[in-house]
């Protein structure tokens, strides 16, 4: 987890398969209650390359498991 913006509900995740970062939204976090992440936190990540940029990122998370 590179960065997370609670007030906006999104952040950037890094993994070797997503060079430049992967955009993630709170709705993709697989958890109950208030869904948030912390910079430096390790997570499980499923992602897609939608063919367009999401806020400047080529990759978008489809499932984030804290």
C-alpha angles and dihedrals in degrees: 000000000000101000140346131197110201093183091057098031099232143091147166124265126194129212133150092255094056107055111196093023140285121257114229133190127206090240089066093058108106099222141100125249123008106006115212140140134208129226109263093023115137114230141171111250137197114183145173136210100225096189094249133068120264106209090330098316126113093208131058128195117238096179131018119186115193 
